[in-house]
Amino acid sequence: MRSLPLTICATAAVAAISVSAPAASAVPYDDGTLRVTPSTIAPGGKVALRSDACGKGEKGLGTSDAFVSSVRFTPADGKGLSAEARVRSDAEAGRYDVTLRCEGRDGGGGRASAVLTVVHHARPTPVAPVRAGGGGTAVLAEQGGDSDGPGLPHAVAGLALAAAAAATVAFRGARRRRPAAD
């Protein structure tokens, strides 16, 4: 087996995955940077927003067509602002601009922007499901049974077994009552 082509393909695959899946989207704009984590999310998910665009003691307002509503940025530990936003559950797949407008004490303020990508994940469906347990019987229940329950042959067999059990109990009881012969 050739190991060199396999090694090259594996290295290329790892490189492609690591380059195409950034952990956060940060686009410099005017005064600072806005980070959206994760930068790719499904509708209904939450994203963390962090920026260093605003000055000390300032607050900010973040907006995006992907968000349920505007979000208020508050001072984060140390330096910068942070906020959390929920993506609309009916957001279409695509790229959305996220903007931050700083609201400073002096009336001015910085701005920052980033990009958020909304993706729709298809629910996985089994290719060849195992028909076992409740999952296997669900298909049969959906199709409906051919009969409404045990029929005449089952009833006759049940009565025959019950009669045999009663005869066995009676025979054993009669054997115990006989006196022993000397």
Order of alpha helices (4+ residues) and beta strands (2+ residues): alpha-beta-beta-beta-beta-beta-beta-beta-beta-beta-alpha-alpha
